[in-house]
Amino acid sequence: MGSALRSPLGQPLGLTLAEQETERIASTIETTIAEFIALRRDLHQHPELSFNEHRTSSIVAERLASFGFDVTTGLGGTGVVGTLRRGSGERRLGIRADMDALPIQEQTGAAHASVNAGVMHACGHDGHTAILLTAARYLAESGSFDGTLQLIFQPAEETGKGATKMIDDGLFERFPVDAVFGLHNWPSVDAGHIGCVAGPAMASVDWARIVVRGKGGHGAQPHETVDAVVVAAHIITALQTIVARNVNPLDMAVVTVGSIHGGGAANVIPETVELKLSVRAFRPDVRELLRERVPALARAQAESFGAQAEVEYHLGFPAVINHEDETGFARGVALDTFGPTHVDPAFRPRTASEDFAFMLLAKPGSYVFVGNGDGPPLHSPHYDFNDAILAPAATYWVRLAERFLA
């Protein structure tokens, strides 16, 4: 964009008004982007787990204050909100970024790799924070809007508790918005390309713990036992029939047994086996079906072998369901900003989960995806945020804010 031919008045030649506006914003952001890439790498090097983002939130608050935002800290524990008012407009916009890291030992080998053992930014929240701070500086110094901007830096997305904690602390009462938007980088999608999904965009996630209780004994005498390992194996297999035979084939459901523990020796049949599950869906009615069927099937399977299954079922967070009008708006901004070649017209929902869902239950809005390019998937010890998408994503936030608060 920065190499476009320009008229004697400094405007790029052959560009539409929207393209000229993007060029102007992008050129300005480019002058400070090295600072924010360095900030992103510093955050990556010093990751903090959910509700422990003390250093991160302090940096965010200091930067926002230096830009001229009114800053509120401590919301939801370590959350930060930056407020910027301009003109007399009554419109109010919220934009959210998450800040927490994951309990993963980093294996990127990067010069800016985590110095905190067993903790890393494996989901790009360091990048999301840096993107929004980059946009914040531009909007404070050069932004053209009329209304109120609320920038929300949220803790504890990875635990699914940060959004509700901020909302319970009065987020939208103290910092009212007419709509709220967020974004997430996505590996395997071309770098900087935008994806918008109306309706269900990410899945709900719930958790189950199943303890199978049988009768232990010697491995040489299985007939004198009720083998909890065999029972657990049948439960695991049977659980997949819920998706295959209880859920409408046109809907989505995922039942994953991610952990199984039982026994400690090859010649001993254990008395108990523990299973841990994650359960996902797009539709609320499918989510409820899974909540009913998983415990019922586990108990029935166990009883058929003469064993028992104790089931704990914990609701996590609902599906991210984007609002139609706000998603159309977000897509329109992306088209105006980057053109149709960089906006995927058939971007599909993701079956991962996000607690931004709670914000969309409270306020209209949309959750947008931005491509991170080729590389390891999210939550991988080899993942790293792609700094090349920081400036385009910040440009997108600026365009969205100026359009919404026009």
C-alpha positions as CSV (number, residue, x, y, z in Angstrom):
1,M,0.0,0.0,0.0
2,G,2.8,2.4,0.9
3,S,4.3,2.3,-2.6
4,A,1.2,3.6,-4.5
5,L,1.7,6.5,-6.9
6,R,0.4,9.8,-5.5
7,S,-1.1,13.0,-6.9
8,P,0.4,16.4,-6.3
9,L,-1.9,16.7,-3.3
10,G,-0.5,13.5,-1.8
11,Q,-3.5,11.2,-2.5
12,P,-2.7,7.8,-4.0
13,L,-3.7,7.7,-7.7
14,G,-6.2,5.1,-9.0
15,L,-7.6,4.2,-5.6
16,T,-11.2,4.4,-4.4
17,L,-12.0,6.6,-1.4
18,A,-12.1,3.5,0.8
19,E,-8.7,2.4,-0.5
20,Q,-7.3,5.9,0.1
21,E,-8.5,5.9,3.7
22,T,-6.9,2.5,4.3
23,E,-3.7,3.7,2.7
24,R,-3.6,6.7,5.0
25,I,-4.2,4.7,8.1
26,A,-1.9,1.9,7.2
27,S,0.9,4.4,6.3
28,T,0.6,6.0,9.7
29,I,0.5,2.7,11.6
30,E,3.6,1.6,9.7
31,T,5.6,4.4,11.2
32,T,5.2,2.9,14.7
33,I,4.7,-0.8,14.0
34,A,8.2,-1.8,15.0
35,E,7.5,-0.5,18.5
36,F,4.4,-2.7,18.8
37,I,6.1,-5.8,17.3
38,A,8.7,-5.3,20.1
39,L,5.9,-5.0,22.6
40,R,4.2,-8.2,21.3
41,R,7.5,-10.1,21.6
42,D,8.0,-8.7,25.1
43,L,4.5,-10.0,26.1
44,H,5.3,-13.3,24.5
45,Q,8.5,-13.6,26.5
46,H,6.7,-12.9,29.8
47,P,3.5,-14.8,29.5
48,E,1.0,-15.0,32.5
49,L,-1.7,-17.5,33.2
50,S,-5.4,-16.7,33.7
51,F,-6.1,-14.1,36.4
52,N,-2.4,-13.6,36.9
53,E,-1.9,-11.1,34.1
54,H,-0.5,-8.5,36.4
55,R,2.5,-7.4,34.4
56,T,0.6,-7.6,31.1
57,S,-2.4,-5.5,32.5
58,S,0.0,-3.0,34.0
59,I,1.7,-2.5,30.6
60,V,-1.6,-2.2,28.8
61,A,-2.9,0.4,31.4
62,E,0.3,2.4,31.1
63,R,0.2,2.4,27.3
64,L,-3.5,3.4,27.2
65,A,-2.9,6.2,29.6
66,S,0.0,7.5,27.6
67,F,-2.2,7.6,24.6
68,G,-4.8,9.7,26.4
69,F,-7.4,7.1,27.3
70,D,-9.2,7.1,30.6
71,V,-8.1,3.9,32.2
72,T,-9.8,1.6,34.6
73,T,-8.0,-1.4,36.0
74,G,-8.9,-4.4,38.2
75,L,-12.1,-5.2,36.4
76,G,-12.7,-8.9,36.6
77,G,-9.5,-9.2,38.6
78,T,-6.8,-8.2,36.1
79,G,-9.0,-6.7,33.3
80,V,-8.4,-3.2,31.9
81,V,-10.8,-0.9,30.1
82,G,-9.6,2.2,28.1
83,T,-12.2,4.8,27.3
84,L,-11.9,7.5,24.7
85,R,-14.6,10.0,24.0
86,R,-14.6,12.4,21.0
87,G,-17.3,14.8,19.8
88,S,-20.9,14.7,20.9
89,G,-21.9,11.4,19.3
90,E,-24.0,9.0,21.4
91,R,-22.8,5.9,19.7
92,R,-20.6,3.6,21.8
93,L,-18.3,0.8,20.6
94,G,-16.5,-2.0,22.4
95,I,-13.5,-3.8,21.1
96,R,-12.1,-6.7,23.1
97,A,-8.6,-8.4,23.3
98,D,-7.6,-11.3,25.5
99,M,-4.4,-11.3,27.5
100,D,-3.7,-14.7,29.2
101,A,-1.3,-17.5,28.3
102,L,-1.4,-21.3,28.5
103,P,0.3,-23.8,30.8
104,I,2.5,-25.1,28.0
105,Q,6.3,-25.5,27.8
106,E,7.4,-23.5,24.7
107,Q,9.4,-25.2,22.0
108,T,9.6,-22.5,19.3
109,G,13.3,-21.8,19.8
110,A,12.5,-18.1,19.1
111,A,14.8,-15.4,20.5
112,H,11.7,-14.0,22.3
113,A,10.6,-17.4,23.7
114,S,9.0,-17.5,27.1
115,V,11.2,-17.1,30.1
116,N,8.5,-18.4,32.4
117,A,8.9,-22.2,32.6
118,G,5.8,-24.1,31.6
119,V,3.9,-21.0,30.5
120,M,3.6,-19.7,26.9
121,H,1.5,-17.6,24.6
122,A,0.4,-20.6,22.4
123,C,-2.9,-18.9,21.3
124,G,-1.7,-15.5,20.1
125,H,-3.3,-13.4,22.9
126,D,0.0,-11.5,23.0
127,G,-0.7,-10.6,19.4
128,H,-4.4,-9.7,20.0
129,T,-3.3,-7.3,22.8
130,A,-0.6,-5.7,20.7
131,I,-3.1,-5.3,17.8
132,L,-5.6,-3.4,19.9
133,L,-2.9,-1.2,21.5
134,T,-1.6,-0.4,18.0
135,A,-5.1,0.7,17.0
136,A,-5.6,2.5,20.2
137,R,-2.6,4.7,19.6
138,Y,-3.7,5.6,16.1
139,L,-7.3,6.3,17.2
140,A,-6.1,8.5,20.1
141,E,-3.7,10.5,17.9
142,S,-5.3,10.5,14.5
143,G,-8.7,8.8,14.7
144,S,-11.7,10.4,13.1
145,F,-14.8,9.5,15.0
146,D,-17.7,10.9,17.0
147,G,-18.7,8.9,20.1
148,T,-17.3,6.7,22.8
149,L,-14.7,4.0,22.3
150,Q,-14.4,1.3,25.0
151,L,-11.3,-0.9,24.6
152,I,-11.6,-4.1,26.7
153,F,-8.5,-6.1,27.7
154,Q,-9.8,-9.3,29.2
155,P,-8.1,-11.8,31.5
156,A,-8.6,-15.5,31.7
157,E,-10.1,-16.4,28.3
158,E,-8.4,-19.8,28.4
159,T,-10.3,-20.8,31.5
160,G,-13.6,-19.5,30.2
161,K,-14.1,-17.4,33.2
162,G,-12.6,-14.0,32.3
163,A,-15.5,-12.6,30.3
164,T,-18.2,-13.5,32.9
165,K,-16.0,-12.1,35.7
166,M,-15.7,-8.7,33.9
167,I,-19.5,-8.7,33.1
168,D,-20.3,-9.6,36.7
169,D,-18.1,-6.7,37.8
170,G,-20.3,-4.3,35.8
171,L,-18.4,-4.1,32.5
172,F,-21.4,-3.1,30.4
173,E,-23.1,-1.0,33.1
174,R,-20.0,1.0,33.8
175,F,-18.7,1.0,30.2
176,P,-21.9,0.8,28.0
177,V,-21.6,-0.2,24.4
178,D,-24.0,-0.5,21.5
179,A,-22.0,-3.4,20.0
180,V,-18.9,-5.3,20.9
181,F,-16.3,-6.9,18.5
182,G,-13.4,-9.2,19.0
183,L,-10.9,-11.1,16.8
184,H,-8.8,-14.2,16.8
185,N,-5.8,-15.1,14.7
186,W,-6.1,-18.4,12.9
187,P,-3.2,-20.6,11.6
188,S,-3.6,-22.3,8.2
189,V,-5.6,-19.2,6.9
190,D,-3.6,-16.9,4.6
191,A,-1.9,-14.2,6.6
192,G,-4.0,-11.1,7.0
193,H,-7.1,-12.6,5.3
194,I,-10.4,-11.9,7.2
195,G,-13.2,-14.4,7.9
196,C,-16.6,-13.5,9.1
197,V,-19.3,-15.9,10.1
198,A,-22.9,-14.9,10.9
199,G,-24.6,-17.1,13.5
200,P,-22.7,-19.9,15.2
201,A,-19.0,-19.2,14.7
202,M,-17.3,-21.2,17.4
203,A,-18.6,-24.1,19.5
204,S,-19.8,-24.4,23.0
205,V,-17.6,-26.5,25.3
206,D,-18.5,-28.5,28.4
207,W,-16.5,-30.9,30.5
208,A,-17.3,-34.4,31.9
209,R,-15.5,-36.6,34.3
210,I,-16.5,-40.3,34.4
211,V,-15.2,-42.7,37.1
212,V,-15.9,-46.3,36.3
213,R,-16.0,-48.5,39.4
214,G,-15.7,-52.2,38.9
215,K,-14.0,-55.0,41.0
216,G,-10.3,-55.3,40.8
217,G,-8.2,-58.4,40.9
218,H,-5.4,-60.5,39.5
219,G,-4.8,-60.2,35.7
220,A,-4.6,-64.0,35.5
221,Q,-8.1,-64.3,37.0
222,P,-10.3,-61.9,35.1
223,H,-13.5,-63.9,35.7
224,E,-13.3,-63.0,39.3
225,T,-13.3,-59.3,38.5
226,V,-15.4,-56.6,36.9
227,D,-12.8,-55.1,34.7
228,A,-13.1,-51.3,34.8
229,V,-10.7,-51.0,31.9
230,V,-12.9,-53.1,29.6
231,V,-15.9,-51.1,30.8
232,A,-14.2,-47.8,30.1
233,A,-13.2,-49.0,26.6
234,H,-16.8,-49.8,25.8
235,I,-18.0,-46.4,27.2
236,I,-15.5,-44.6,25.0
237,T,-16.7,-46.5,21.9
238,A,-20.3,-46.0,22.8
239,L,-20.0,-42.3,23.4
240,Q,-19.3,-41.8,19.7
241,T,-22.7,-43.2,18.8
242,I,-24.3,-40.1,20.4
243,V,-22.8,-38.0,17.6
244,A,-23.4,-40.7,15.0
245,R,-27.0,-41.7,16.0
246,N,-28.5,-39.1,18.3
247,V,-27.4,-35.8,16.7
248,N,-28.9,-34.7,13.4
249,P,-26.3,-35.2,10.6
250,L,-26.8,-31.6,9.6
251,D,-25.7,-30.4,13.0
252,M,-22.3,-30.5,14.6
253,A,-21.2,-32.3,17.8
254,V,-17.9,-33.5,19.2
255,V,-17.4,-35.8,22.1
256,T,-13.7,-36.2,22.9
257,V,-12.2,-38.4,25.5
258,G,-8.9,-36.7,26.1
259,S,-7.7,-38.5,29.2
260,I,-8.0,-42.0,30.5
261,H,-6.3,-43.3,33.7
262,G,-6.5,-46.6,35.5
263,G,-4.2,-49.2,36.9
264,G,-0.5,-49.2,37.3
265,A,0.7,-52.8,36.5
266,A,0.2,-55.1,33.5
267,N,-0.9,-58.0,35.6
268,V,-3.4,-56.2,37.8
269,I,-7.0,-55.4,36.9
270,P,-7.8,-52.0,38.5
271,E,-10.9,-51.3,40.4
272,T,-11.4,-47.8,38.9
273,V,-10.7,-46.0,35.7
274,E,-11.1,-42.2,35.2
275,L,-12.1,-40.6,31.9
276,K,-12.1,-36.9,31.1
277,L,-14.1,-35.5,28.2
278,S,-14.7,-32.3,26.3
279,V,-18.1,-32.0,24.6
280,R,-18.8,-29.4,21.9
281,A,-21.8,-28.2,19.8
282,F,-23.0,-25.2,17.8
283,R,-26.7,-25.3,18.7
284,P,-28.0,-24.9,22.2
285,D,-30.5,-27.8,21.7
286,V,-27.7,-30.1,20.6
287,R,-25.6,-29.0,23.6
288,E,-28.5,-29.9,25.9
289,L,-28.9,-33.3,24.2
290,L,-25.2,-34.0,24.8
291,R,-25.6,-33.0,28.4
292,E,-28.4,-35.6,28.8
293,R,-27.0,-38.4,26.7
294,V,-23.3,-38.5,27.8
295,P,-24.1,-39.4,31.5
296,A,-27.0,-41.6,30.6
297,L,-25.0,-43.7,28.1
298,A,-22.0,-44.0,30.5
299,R,-24.1,-45.2,33.3
300,A,-26.0,-47.7,31.2
301,Q,-22.9,-49.1,29.6
302,A,-21.3,-49.6,33.0
303,E,-24.3,-51.3,34.4
304,S,-24.5,-53.7,31.5
305,F,-21.1,-55.0,32.7
306,G,-22.0,-55.1,36.4
307,A,-20.0,-51.9,37.1
308,Q,-21.0,-48.4,38.0
309,A,-20.2,-45.0,36.3
310,E,-20.1,-41.8,38.4
311,V,-20.5,-38.8,36.1
312,E,-19.7,-35.2,36.8
313,Y,-20.9,-32.9,34.1
314,H,-19.7,-29.2,34.1
315,L,-21.1,-26.5,31.8
316,G,-18.3,-24.5,30.3
317,F,-19.2,-21.7,27.9
318,P,-21.8,-21.4,25.1
319,A,-21.2,-21.2,21.4
320,V,-20.0,-18.0,19.9
321,I,-23.1,-16.9,18.0
322,N,-22.4,-13.8,15.9
323,H,-25.3,-11.3,15.4
324,E,-26.4,-11.0,11.8
325,D,-26.3,-7.2,11.4
326,E,-23.0,-6.7,13.2
327,T,-21.4,-9.5,11.2
328,G,-22.5,-7.9,8.0
329,F,-21.0,-4.6,9.2
330,A,-17.7,-6.3,10.1
331,R,-17.6,-8.0,6.7
332,G,-18.3,-4.8,4.9
333,V,-15.5,-3.0,6.8
334,A,-13.1,-5.9,5.8
335,L,-14.1,-5.6,2.2
336,D,-13.6,-1.9,2.1
337,T,-10.3,-2.2,3.9
338,F,-8.7,-5.1,2.1
339,G,-10.8,-5.9,-0.9
340,P,-12.6,-9.1,-1.9
341,T,-9.4,-11.1,-2.5
342,H,-8.6,-10.8,1.3
343,V,-12.0,-11.6,2.6
344,D,-13.0,-15.3,2.5
345,P,-16.7,-15.4,1.3
346,A,-17.1,-19.0,2.6
347,F,-15.3,-18.9,5.9
348,R,-16.6,-21.8,8.0
349,P,-17.3,-21.9,11.7
350,R,-14.5,-23.3,14.0
351,T,-15.2,-26.0,16.5
352,A,-12.8,-24.5,19.1
353,S,-14.4,-22.4,21.8
354,E,-14.2,-18.9,23.1
355,D,-15.6,-17.1,26.2
356,F,-16.4,-14.0,24.0
357,A,-19.6,-16.0,23.7
358,F,-20.7,-14.5,27.0
359,M,-20.2,-10.9,25.7
360,L,-22.3,-11.7,22.7
361,L,-25.1,-13.0,25.0
362,A,-25.0,-9.6,26.7
363,K,-24.5,-7.3,23.7
364,P,-24.9,-7.5,19.9
365,G,-21.6,-7.9,18.1
366,S,-19.4,-10.2,16.1
367,Y,-16.2,-12.3,16.5
368,V,-13.9,-12.0,13.5
369,F,-11.0,-14.2,12.3
370,V,-7.7,-13.1,10.8
371,G,-5.4,-15.5,9.1
372,N,-2.0,-16.1,10.8
373,G,-0.5,-17.9,7.8
374,D,1.1,-21.3,7.6
375,G,2.5,-22.8,10.8
376,P,1.7,-24.8,13.9
377,P,-1.8,-24.8,15.2
378,L,-3.1,-23.0,18.2
379,H,-2.2,-24.5,21.6
380,S,0.9,-26.1,20.1
381,P,4.3,-25.7,21.9
382,H,5.7,-24.7,18.5
383,Y,3.1,-22.0,17.7
384,D,4.0,-18.3,17.5
385,F,2.0,-15.3,16.5
386,N,2.8,-13.9,13.0
387,D,4.0,-10.3,13.5
388,A,3.3,-9.6,9.8
389,I,-0.5,-9.5,10.5
390,L,-0.2,-7.0,13.4
391,A,-0.4,-3.9,11.2
392,P,-3.2,-5.1,8.9
393,A,-5.3,-6.2,11.9
394,A,-4.8,-2.9,13.7
395,T,-5.8,-1.1,10.5
396,Y,-8.9,-3.1,10.4
397,W,-9.8,-2.2,14.0
398,V,-9.3,1.5,13.2
399,R,-11.5,1.3,10.1
400,L,-14.2,-0.5,12.0
401,A,-14.1,2.0,14.9
402,E,-14.2,5.0,12.6
403,R,-17.1,3.5,10.5
404,F,-19.1,2.5,13.6
405,L,-18.6,5.9,15.3
406,A,-18.9,7.9,12.1
